[in-house]
Amino acid sequence: MEKLPLIKTALPGPEAQRTLALDHQYVSPSYTRDYPLVARRGEGMMVEDVDGNVFLDFSAGIAVVSTGHCHPDVVRAIQQQAATLIHMSGTDFYYPLLAQLAEKLAAIAPGKFPKRVYFGNSGTEAMEAAMKMARYHTRRHRFIAFLNSFHGRTFGSLSLTASKAVQRNGFGPLLPGVSHVPYPNPYRCAFGHGAGECHCDPINYLEKLFKTSVPPEEVAAIAVEPVQGEGGYVIPPRNFFPRLRELADKHGILLIFDEVQCGMGRTGKMWACDHFGVAPDILITAKGIASGLPLSATVARADVMNWGPGAHASTFGGNPVACAAAMETIRLLETKYIANAAKMGEYILGRIADWREKHPIVGDIRGLGLMIGIELVKSQQTREPHPEARKKIIQRAFEQGVLVLGCGESTVRFMPPLLVEREQIDFALGVLERCIAETER
C-alpha cells in the first residue's frame, strides 16, 4: 500500500466538533448528513470528511477494519464476489465460500478437536447463538459472566453484559439465571486492594458462589472475554484461564470465549486466548473478521454444536460477499498483519512506558498487540478514575486529526488497523501526549 502523506489538522465544522466529541458514542443525524467520514481508498489508515479534513484513524471503526480502510485486496475480493453471487441463504443452500470459510475457521480456532461453525452478522448474534447452544447441549439454564464485561445488546447477550448501567436501564426484566462475578483486574482490584497488592482469586469466589447460591449442575456456561474490551482493555493474570478451564471441567460447565473485539489478530496472535494456552468449548468472533462487512462466527466443539436442522438459523449470516471479504482478511492477517500487530504493539508500549513518570494523570498502561489501554486517574496514589480528563483528551486529539476512543470508566484505547506503521504511531502518540499535557495544566 502506498505511503501516507502527513495529515492536515484543520478543524472540522462546529457541528462535527460538537457531535463527534467525547466518547464518539452518540452521533446526531445532522452530523451523519453533513459530515460523513468517507474512507480514502488506498490509504488504509486515513478517513476524510466532506470539508477535506483528514484524520488518522486509531479506532478502526471499533476494532473492525483490521486490514485498514478499503484494503485493495479486500475490495477486489468483494467486487469479484459481488459480480458472481450476492446472496443465497446458507440456511437453504450451501455455496463454496461458506464451506471454505467454515473449514478455515475450524482449522485456525483454538483446540485440537473437531469443530463446527455457525455464521451470523454481528457479535451479539454470535453470543445469542452460543447461549442457545450451551443450553441445548447441557440441558442447563444458568450462565455466569463477569462484571465490566460487554457481550452485546440483544436480550440474551445484554443479560451477560455488565459494562454500563445505561445499557441495561429500561430493558428489564432480562434473561433470568445470570450471575456476575468480578473479573481479575491487576490494577483495579474489585475488593479494594492496591495495584500490585491484589491476591484475590476469582476462582475461589466462583467456588464459593457454587456452594452458596448457584448450583454448578445448573450452570450451562461461563462467558468471558480473554481481554476485556469495553470494560477497559483489562488483561487478567496469566494463571486465570488455566484455572477457569479446570473449574469448568470439574463441574461440566462449558466455556464461551468472547473474542469479538480481542480476536482476529488484534493482540498479536490470531486469538487472545492463545496468549494463555487455553481453548474454549465455544468461541465467538465478529468485528475484524471481514474488514468492515457484517459477519460473525460461532465456532464450537463438534459434539457441543449438536442441535438439529431448524434449531437456529440466520437469513443473512455467512453472506457470500462477507465470506469473500473474510477469506481475504484472514489471508492478509496470517501473511503479515498479525505479526505487524505484535511488532507495532511492542513498539507503542515501549514508546509510552515512561508516561506514568512524566504524567501524573496516567495511572496504568497495559496491552497486548494493538489492543492497548491508557487508564487516566485523578491521583496515582488513590487511583480514582478521571473520566473528565479522558473526554477532554479524546476531544483534543480529534481536533488535532487523530481518532481514538474510550473504554472502561477512564481509559483511552489504542486499536488502529493492524497495518499501522511507525510513522503513523509516532504522529498519533505525539498528538496524544500533547493532549495529556494540556489536560494536566
N, C-alpha and C positions, 0 to 999 in steps of 0.2 A: 504494500500500500504506500501511496506517496507520502512524503514528509509533510507535516502540518506547518502552515505559516504561524507566525506569532499571532496570538489572538488580540483583537482590539477590545477595549473595555468601556466603550461609550455606554452611557446609561440608557436603558430602555425607557419607554413612556411611563408616566406616573401610574397608570392603571396596572401595568405589568409589575412595577415595583410593589404596589400595594397587594396584589392578589397572589403573586408568587413568592411572597416573603415568608419568613419564619420556617415552619416545617414543610412547606410546599404541599400540604395535605388537602387544602381546600382552594380549588381554582375556580373562579367565577365564570359563568357563561360568557360575560363580556371579554374576559381575558382570552378564553378559548377562541372567541370570534375575532378579536382584534390583534392578538399577539400569539399566534400559534408558534410553537417551536418546530422548526422544519429541519429534518436531518439533511446535512450537506453530504451528498453521496461521495464516496471515495476518501473521506477524511476520517471516518471512524469514531473519533473522539470528540467531534465538534457538532454543535447544533446552532442554528441561526434563526433569529426572529425576523418578522417581516420588515423591520426597520434596519436590518443589516447588522444588528448587534450579534456578535459571535461569542459563544460560551463553550468553555472546556467542561465536558460532562463527566463528573466524578460520581454520578448517581446511577448511571446506566439504566435509567428507567426502572428504578428499584431493583437493581441486580438482574435485569432481564436481557439487555443487549450484550451478551457475553462476548460476542465477536465484534462488537462495535456497531455503530450505526451504518446500516446498508453495506455490509461487507460484500464486495463484488462477487465472491464465490457463492455466498448465500443467496444474493439477489439472482444470480444466474440459475441456481438450482430451483428457486421459486418460479422464475419465469418459464423455465423448461417444463416444470410440472404443471403450471397453470395453463400451458398450451396443450397439455395432454389430457389431464383429468383434474377437475377442481374439487368435485365431491362425489363420493359414493359411500354411503354409510357403512362402516365396518360392522354394524350390528346385523346386517343382512348379507353382505358380500365382502369377501376379503380381496384386497388388491396387493400387489407385490411389496410396495413400500411399507405397508402396515406390518406385514410379516417380517420384513428385513429389519425394521426399526425395533420391533419386539425382540427379535433374536439378538440384536446388538446390545440392547439394554440388559437383557438377561445375562449376556456374556460379561458386561463390564460392571454390573451391580455386585456389591459385596456378598460373599458367601459362596462356598463351594458345594452347592446343592442345586437341583433343578428348580427353575423359576418360571412363573407365568407373568404376563404383563397386561394391564388394563389401561386404556387411554381415555383421558378426559381433556378438558380445555383450560383448567386453572388449578392452582394449588389447593384451593378449598374443595374442589370436586375430587381431587385425588385423596384428600383426607376423608371426605364423606365415604368414598369407596372403601378405604382402609378400615373405617369404623364398622361399616356394614359387614365387610368380610370377616373382621375379627369376631363380631357377634355370631355370624352364621357358622363359622368354623368351630368356635369354642362352646357355643350354646350358653354363653355367659353374657351379662348385661352391663357390668360396670367398666368404667375407664378411670385411669389415673393420668393426670397431666401435671405440668409444673407452673408455678407462679411466674409471671412475666413472660409466659410463652405466647406465641402467636401461631395459630393453625388455620385461620380463615374466618369468614364472617357469615357463612350459611349456618343453619341451626345446629347441626352436629358439630362442625368444626368450631363454631363460636362457643359451644359448650365447653370445649377444651381450652380455648383462648383465654388468657388471663393477663393481658398486656396493659390495657387501659379500661377503666370502668365505663367510659363513654361508648366503647364498642359494644357493650352488653346492655347498657341502660335503655330501658323501654322495650326490650325484646323478649322478656321472660314470660312464662317460665321456659327455660331451656331444657335440654336433654337431661333427664334425671340420672343419677348414678355416677356422676363425675366428681372425683375428688382431686384437689390440687395440693401439691406439696412443694416445699422450697427447692429451687434449682441451685446447685452448688456454685456460688459466686466467690472466687478467691478474694476479690477486692471489697465486696459489699455483702458480708455475712448476713443472712436472714435473721440471725439471732443476736445481732449487735456487736459481734467481735470485731476487733480492729483488723485492717488489711495485713495479711500475712500471719495473723494470730488465730485464724479460724481453724478449728479442728472438728467442726460439726460434720456429722456423717449422714447425708440424706438417706442412705441405705438403712441405717438404724432407725431413722424416722419412719421409713416405709414399713419396716418390720413392726414397729410399734402401732402404726396405723392398722396393719393386718390383725394385730392382737386385740385392738380396742373397738374399731368402728367399721372396718371394711373387710369382710371375709374374703381372703385371697381366692377361694374357689369360686367366687362370683365375678372376679375381675377378668375381663376379656383381653385387655391390652393396656400397656403403658405407652403413651405417646410423648415423644421427646425430640427436641432439636439438638443435634450434636454440637452445634454452636448456636446459642440463642441469637435471633436476628432482631426483630422489633424490640425485644427485651433489653437490648443494649450491647450487642456483639460480645456476649459473655462466653468465655471458654472455660469449661469445667476442668477440675483436676484430672490428670491422666488416668487415675485408677477408677474413676467414677463409672465409666461404661462397662469395663470388665465385671465390676461388682454388680451393676444393674442387670447385666446379662445373666449372671449366676443366680440372682434373686428371682428373675422372671422364670428361668428354667426350673428352679426349685418348686415354684407354685403353678407351673403350667400356664404362665401368662405370656402372651405374645408381646414382642417389642416392635413398635412402629417408630421408625426414624423419619422425621420430617426434614428433608433436605431440599425443600422448595427454594430457600434462599442460600443456604450454605453449600449446596451441591453443584454439580456441573462445572467442576474445576476451580471454583472461586477460592478455595482455601489452599490451592497449590497441589491438591490431589483431586482425583475425579469426585470423590465423596469425602465430606468432612469426617465421617466415621472411620475412614481409612487411617486417620491420624491416631486413632485409639485402638485399632486392631479388633474391632467388634462388628459383627454383621447382624442386622435386624432380621426379623421374620417378614416384615413388610417395610418397604422403603417408598416414599413418595417424592416426586421431583416435578418441577414446573419451571417457572421464571426463565432461567438461562438455557433451557433445553432446545429452543428453536429460534434463538436470536431475535425475539420480538413477536413471533407468531403465537397465537393461543394454542398451547399444548401442555398436557400434564401426563404423567405416567405413575401408576401404582404397580410396583414390582414386588412380588411376593413369592415365598416358597411355594412350589407347585402343589404340595399337599395342603397348604393353607388356602390357596385360591381354588377351592373345590366346589364352588357354587355352580349350579346348573344353568342352562340357557334361560334367559329371561330374568334371572335374579337381579342383574344390574346391567345398565347399558347407557350409552350416550349417542345421540344422533350425529354430533359433530366431532366427538373425540377421535383422535387419530386421523384427522382430515388429511388427504393426500398432499396438499401444498405444505401444511405444517410438518408432516413427516419428512418431506424432502428437505425442508429447512433444518430439521433436527439432524438428519443424517449428515448433512454438510457441516453443521455446527459441531457435532461430535468429532468428525474428521479433523476439523481445524483445532479443536481443543486437544485432541490426542497428539497431533503432529507438532504443535508449537505453543498453544496458548496456556495450557496447564503449567508447563514448565516456566513460561513467562510470568504467570501469576505468582508462582513460588519465588522466582528471582526478584521481581519488582516489589513483592510484599516484603521480602527481606531488606530490600533497599530502602523502602519507606520507613520501616521500623528502625533501621539504623540512622536515618536522617533525623527522626524525631525523638530518638532515645533520650536526649537531654532536655526535652521540653518541660519535664516536671521540675527540673532545677531552674530553668530560665523563666518559667511562667507559673506564678502561684495558683492560677485557676485551673491548671491541668492536674487532675488527680490521678488518672490512670491511663495507660496506653497499652492496648492489647490487640492481638490479631493473629490470624493465620492466612497466609497468602494475601489476596486482595480483599480481605474481609477484616477491616481494621477500624477500631473504635478509639476515640479520644474522649474520655469522660471528664467533664468540667465540674468543678466544685467551688464553693464559696471559701472553703478553707481546706488545705491539705491535711490539717490535723483532725478536724471534725468530719471531713468527707461529706459535708452537706451538699446535696445536688444543687447545681446552678443553672436551671433551665433558662433564666433570663439571658445569661451570657451566651448560651447555646443559640438562642433565637437571634441575638444581635450578630453573632459571628457568621451564621448561615446567611443572614440578610446582606451583610457587608461583603461576603465572598461573592454572592450573586451579583452585587453591584460592580464588582471588580472582575466579573467574567468567569467565575468558577461555580459550578453547581454541585453542592453537597447537601446531604440530608441528615436529619437527626434520627436517633433511636433511643430507647430507654427513656429515663427521666431527664438526662442532661448529657447525652453522648452525641458527638459528631461522628458520622461513619463515612469511611472511605470505601467505595465499592465501584471503582471505574471499570469499564470494559477490560477484558483480560489481555487485550493487545496493547495496553498503555506502555509508553516508553519513558525513559528517564527525563527527557526534555520536558515532557508534559507534567511529570511528577514534580520536577523542580519548580515549575511555574506554579502549580497548584499549592504546593507546600509553602512557597514564598507568600502567596496571597493569604493562605490560612494563618500563617504565623503573624503577618501584619495585622490581620483582623483580631487575633487573640491579644496582641499587644495593645491595639486600640481599645479593646474592651476592658483591659486591666487598668487603664488610666483613670 
